[in-house]
Amino acid sequence: MKILFLNWNSFGNEDIIPAFRELNHEVVLYPFAKIVSNYDEKWEKEFSSALRSLVPDFVFSFAYFPIVSKVCQSEKILYLSWVYDSPQVALYSYTMINSCNRVFIFDKELCMSFIRSGFKNIFYLPMAANTARLDAMLAAQSPAIASEYKSNISFVGSLYSEPKHNLYSRLTSIRPYVKGYLDGLIHTQLAVYGFNFIEDALTPQILEELLRSDYPMHPHSTGVESSQYLYAQYVLNRRVTSLEREKILRLLGTLTNVDLYTHDSNVRLEGVSNHGPVDYYDTMPYVFGNSKINLNISLRSIKSGIPLRAFDIMGCRGFLLSNYQSDFLDFFIPGEDFVFYESIEHAGKLAEYYLKHDDERDAIRTNGHKKIQAGHTYRHRLEEMFSVL
């Protein structure tokens, strides 16, 4: 088949394109600027022209873009999208009902919420790792690189402390009662894993106060998302995640040296070395492959899904210590393929234990890698995708 691949700066591009070609499909790369607008007349005309000229069997993108679906629906061409992040407000666009769509979502609970609402063109598809690329990269690393990225505990990810991510700090004009309510909600959710109640706990009265604040969040006219959803997922769950990541890093920093790779150069935590960001393809595998313990602390807006970070860690033969996410249990065995914590204190106890038990840690990371290699590569996922088609 001929696939028109929307080529934007997404994770996974360099892994899924070879997998398409390995399955003998033709891939045509189409430059894409990650258009989030639902309307761009000039781009729509150009894309329609490209579809008529190239005549692909389908268009593919990581993430879902309503404007792409709009054009594909008009041109009667299938649009396959694979969503690997949450929240993604584009999923609540009116275009989701388009018959051209085949939307694959990494989070089973989020996927099921659409299916329960009557959608027939949405499917659950967890993420993957390219073990061939990762294994070759780590096998060829020099002693100097292995030494540079050697670590007891590492974490790669945002602390959501940058101004563009820390939306909670923008709620400066709300009344003390509302601020106290939200703070209590955040700290209660911080202690609970496996169920997120923040959106349901935003009462009409609280929501009304938020909408009158200096940071109102109104839904877009072209979608069915609510202000309740926007505040819960983009403001409050982000704040919960920020606190959890900081608290765990602080705790682990009292036990051993912790290496943090994040975009915010201003983060300073005792016992934690902030190395700045790492490149997803060129550097991150060295971190995962040379760390005794790799942390996955999921963004709290992910309902049940396994973050891409976790697949990459296990794909690098790294030891994975993660928060609880129910989708893990569909494919992996806790204590055999990975380890999950049930509280911040539990994360500290598990890290302390596995730093002292090399044989157990090595067995777990080896098992996790074997599971990824045997059933969770990009080729496996594409075969699942094509079986749906």
C-alpha positions in Angstrom: 0.0 0.0 0.0 1.0 3.6 -0.5 1.0 5.6 2.8 1.1 9.4 3.0 3.0 10.0 6.2 2.5 13.4 7.9 6.1 14.2 8.9 6.1 16.5 11.9 8.5 16.5 14.8 6.9 13.6 16.6 8.4 10.8 18.7 8.4 7.5 16.9 8.9 8.7 13.3 12.3 7.1 12.9 11.0 3.8 14.2 7.6 3.5 12.5 8.7 4.5 9.0 11.2 1.6 8.7 8.5 -0.7 10.1 6.1 0.3 7.3 8.8 -0.3 4.7 9.8 -3.6 6.3 6.2 -4.7 5.7 6.7 -3.8 2.0 4.5 -0.6 2.1 5.5 2.6 0.2 5.9 5.6 2.5 5.6 9.1 1.1 6.7 11.8 3.5 4.6 14.9 3.6 6.0 17.9 5.5 3.6 18.9 8.2 3.7 21.8 10.7 1.5 20.2 13.3 -1.5 22.3 12.5 -3.8 22.5 15.5 -6.3 24.9 13.9 -9.5 23.4 12.6 -9.6 25.8 9.6 -6.8 26.9 7.2 -8.2 27.3 3.7 -4.8 27.6 2.0 -3.4 24.5 3.7 -6.6 22.5 3.0 -6.5 23.3 -0.7 -2.8 22.3 -0.9 -3.4 19.1 1.0 -6.4 18.2 -1.2 -4.3 18.7 -4.3 -1.5 16.5 -2.8 -4.0 13.7 -2.1 -5.4 13.8 -5.6 -1.9 13.8 -7.1 -0.3 11.1 -4.9 -3.5 8.9 -4.5 -2.4 7.2 -1.3 -4.3 4.3 0.2 -4.4 6.2 3.5 -2.9 9.1 5.4 -1.1 8.4 8.7 -0.1 10.6 11.5 1.0 10.4 15.1 -1.6 12.4 17.1 -5.0 13.3 15.7 -5.5 16.4 13.6 -9.1 17.6 12.8 -8.0 19.6 9.8 -6.5 16.4 8.2 -9.6 14.4 8.9 -11.7 17.2 7.3 -9.7 17.0 4.1 -9.5 13.2 4.0 -13.3 13.0 4.5 -13.8 15.3 1.6 -11.4 13.4 -0.6 -12.7 10.0 0.5 -9.3 8.7 1.8 -8.7 6.8 5.0 -7.0 8.7 7.8 -5.2 6.6 10.4 -3.9 8.4 13.5 -2.1 6.9 16.5 -2.4 8.9 19.7 0.4 8.4 22.2 -0.3 11.3 24.6 -3.0 12.6 26.9 -4.7 15.0 27.2 -5.4 15.6 23.5 -8.3 18.0 23.2 -8.4 17.3 19.4 -10.1 14.0 20.2 -13.2 16.0 21.1 -13.5 17.7 17.8 -16.7 17.2 15.8 -14.5 15.7 13.1 -14.0 12.5 15.2 -17.3 11.2 13.7 -15.9 11.3 10.2 -16.1 7.9 8.4 -12.6 8.3 7.0 -11.1 8.1 10.5 -9.4 5.1 12.1 -8.1 6.4 15.4 -5.8 4.3 17.5 -5.4 5.3 21.2 -2.7 4.1 23.6 -4.9 4.5 26.7 -7.4 1.7 27.0 -9.7 3.5 29.4 -9.8 6.6 27.3 -10.4 4.5 24.2 -13.3 2.6 26.0 -14.9 5.9 26.9 -15.3 6.7 23.2 -16.5 3.1 22.4 -19.1 3.3 25.2 -20.3 6.5 23.5 -21.0 4.7 20.3 -17.8 5.2 18.2 -17.0 2.4 15.8 -13.8 3.8 14.4 -11.7 4.1 17.5 -9.4 1.3 18.7 -7.0 0.5 21.5 -3.4 0.2 20.5 -0.6 0.5 23.1 2.8 2.0 22.2 5.9 0.2 21.2 9.7 0.3 21.0 12.2 -0.4 18.3 14.4 -2.9 20.0 16.6 -3.5 16.9 17.6 0.2 16.8 18.0 0.4 20.6 20.0 -2.8 21.0 22.4 -1.8 18.2 22.9 1.6 19.6 23.7 0.4 23.1 25.9 -2.5 21.8 28.0 0.0 19.9 28.3 2.6 22.7 31.8 3.5 23.7 33.1 3.1 27.3 33.2 6.9 27.6 29.4 7.2 26.7 28.5 4.3 29.1 30.4 6.1 31.9 28.9 9.5 31.1 25.3 8.2 31.5 25.9 5.7 34.3 23.4 6.4 37.0 21.8 4.9 40.1 18.4 6.4 39.4 17.4 8.6 36.5 14.3 10.3 35.3 13.7 11.8 31.8 10.7 14.2 31.6 9.1 17.5 32.4 8.4 18.7 35.9 5.8 21.0 34.4 7.5 23.9 36.2 8.1 26.0 33.1 5.7 29.0 32.8 4.1 27.5 29.7 3.2 24.3 31.5 2.5 25.6 35.0 -1.0 26.8 34.3 -2.1 26.4 37.9 0.1 29.4 38.9 -2.0 31.6 36.6 -5.1 31.2 38.8 -4.1 34.3 40.9 -7.5 36.0 41.2 -9.6 33.1 42.6 -11.1 33.4 46.1 -9.2 31.7 49.1 -12.0 29.2 49.4 -11.7 28.1 45.8 -7.9 28.0 46.1 -8.2 25.8 49.2 -10.7 23.5 47.5 -8.4 23.0 44.5 -5.3 22.5 46.7 -7.2 19.9 48.8 -8.4 18.2 45.6 -4.8 18.1 44.2 -3.3 16.7 47.4 -6.0 14.1 47.7 -5.5 12.9 44.1 -1.7 12.9 44.7 -2.3 10.0 47.2 -4.6 7.9 44.9 -3.4 5.7 42.0 -5.6 3.9 39.5 -8.5 6.3 39.6 -8.7 10.0 38.7 -11.6 11.9 40.2 -10.5 15.5 39.6 -12.8 16.3 36.7 -15.8 14.9 38.5 -15.0 16.9 41.6 -15.1 20.2 39.8 -18.6 21.3 40.9 -20.6 23.8 38.9 -20.0 26.4 41.6 -16.2 25.9 41.5 -16.2 25.9 37.7 -18.1 29.1 37.6 -15.5 30.7 39.9 -12.7 29.5 37.6 -14.4 30.8 34.5 -14.6 34.3 36.2 -10.9 34.1 37.1 -8.0 35.7 35.2 -7.4 32.4 33.4 -10.8 31.4 31.8 -10.8 28.2 29.8 -13.7 28.0 27.3 -14.3 25.1 24.9 -13.7 25.6 21.2 -16.8 26.0 19.1 -15.8 23.1 16.9 -15.6 20.5 19.6 -17.5 18.9 22.5 -14.9 19.3 25.2 -16.0 21.1 28.3 -14.4 23.7 30.5 -14.5 21.1 33.3 -12.3 18.8 31.1 -9.9 21.6 30.2 -9.3 22.7 33.8 -9.0 19.1 35.1 -6.6 17.8 32.4 -4.5 20.8 31.5 -4.3 22.6 34.8 -5.0 20.4 37.8 -3.7 17.0 36.7 -0.6 18.7 35.5 -0.2 20.2 39.0 -0.6 16.8 40.6 2.0 15.4 38.3 4.4 18.2 39.0 4.1 17.7 42.8 4.5 13.9 42.5 7.6 14.1 40.3 9.2 16.7 42.6 8.3 14.8 45.8 9.7 11.4 44.4 12.9 13.0 43.2 13.4 14.8 46.5 12.9 11.5 48.4 15.2 9.5 46.2 17.8 12.2 46.3 18.1 11.5 50.1 18.9 7.8 49.3 21.4 8.2 46.4 22.4 10.4 43.5 19.6 11.0 41.1 20.0 12.2 37.5 17.3 14.3 36.0 16.9 15.2 32.3 14.4 18.0 31.8 13.9 21.2 29.9 13.7 23.5 32.9 17.2 24.5 33.8 16.0 26.2 36.9 15.0 23.0 38.7 17.2 22.6 41.8 16.6 19.7 44.1 19.0 18.4 46.8 20.6 15.1 45.7 19.4 15.6 42.1 21.7 16.5 39.3 19.8 18.4 36.5 21.5 17.7 33.2 19.0 19.5 31.0 17.1 17.9 28.1 18.3 14.9 26.1 17.5 14.1 22.5 14.9 11.3 22.1 16.9 9.4 19.4 20.5 10.3 19.9 20.9 10.3 23.7 18.0 9.1 25.7 18.7 5.3 25.0 22.1 5.8 26.7 20.3 7.1 29.8 17.9 4.2 30.0 20.5 1.6 29.2 23.0 2.7 31.7 20.8 3.6 34.7 20.3 1.0 37.4 16.7 2.3 37.9 14.6 4.3 35.4 11.6 6.1 36.7 8.3 6.4 34.9 6.0 8.9 36.7 3.0 9.2 34.4 1.2 12.4 33.6 -2.0 12.1 35.7 -4.3 12.9 32.8 -3.3 9.4 31.4 -6.2 7.3 32.6 -4.8 3.7 32.3 -2.3 3.8 29.4 1.4 2.8 29.4 3.4 5.9 28.5 5.9 5.7 25.6 8.7 6.3 28.1 8.0 3.0 29.7 8.2 1.1 26.4 11.5 2.9 25.6 13.0 2.0 29.0 12.2 -1.7 28.7 13.2 -1.6 25.0 16.7 -0.4 26.1 16.9 -3.3 28.6 16.4 -0.8 31.4 15.0 -1.5 34.8 11.6 0.2 35.0 10.1 1.6 38.3 6.7 3.0 37.5 3.6 4.3 39.1 0.6 2.0 38.8 -1.2 2.0 35.4 -3.7 -0.7 34.8 -2.8 -1.3 31.1 0.6 -2.7 32.3 -1.2 -5.7 33.7 -2.6 -6.7 30.2 1.0 -7.4 29.0 3.5 -7.4 31.8 3.9 -9.1 35.2 4.8 -6.8 38.1 8.0 -8.0 39.9 9.0 -10.0 36.8 9.1 -7.6 33.9 8.9 -4.2 35.8 8.1 -2.9 39.2 5.3 -0.4 40.2 4.9 1.7 43.3 1.6 2.5 45.1 2.7 5.6 46.9 5.6 8.1 47.0 7.0 6.4 50.1 6.6 3.0 48.4 8.7 4.3 45.5 11.5 5.2 47.9 11.4 1.7 49.5 11.4 -0.1 46.2 14.3 2.0 44.9 16.3 1.4 48.0 15.7 -2.4 47.8 16.5 -2.8 44.1 19.7 -0.7 44.3 20.9 -3.4 46.8 19.8 -6.4 44.8 21.6 -6.5 41.5 20.6 -10.0 40.5 16.9 -9.4 40.9 17.1 -6.1 39.2 19.0 -7.6 36.3 16.5 -10.5 35.9 13.6 -8.0 35.8 15.2 -5.7 33.2 16.1 -8.7 31.0 12.5 -10.1 31.2 11.0 -6.8 30.3 13.3 -6.4 27.3 12.4 -9.9 26.1 8.6 -9.1 26.3 9.1 -5.9 24.3 11.2 -7.8 21.7 8.7 -10.6 21.4 5.5 -8.7 21.1 5.7 -4.9 21.4 7.8 -3.6 18.5 6.5 -1.2 15.8 6.2 -4.0 13.4 3.9 -5.8 15.9 1.8 -2.7 16.2 1.5 -2.1 12.5 0.4 -5.7 12.0 -2.3 -5.1 14.6 -3.3 -1.9 12.9 -3.6 -3.6 9.5 -5.6 -6.4 11.0 -8.2 -3.8 12.0 -8.2 -2.3 8.4 
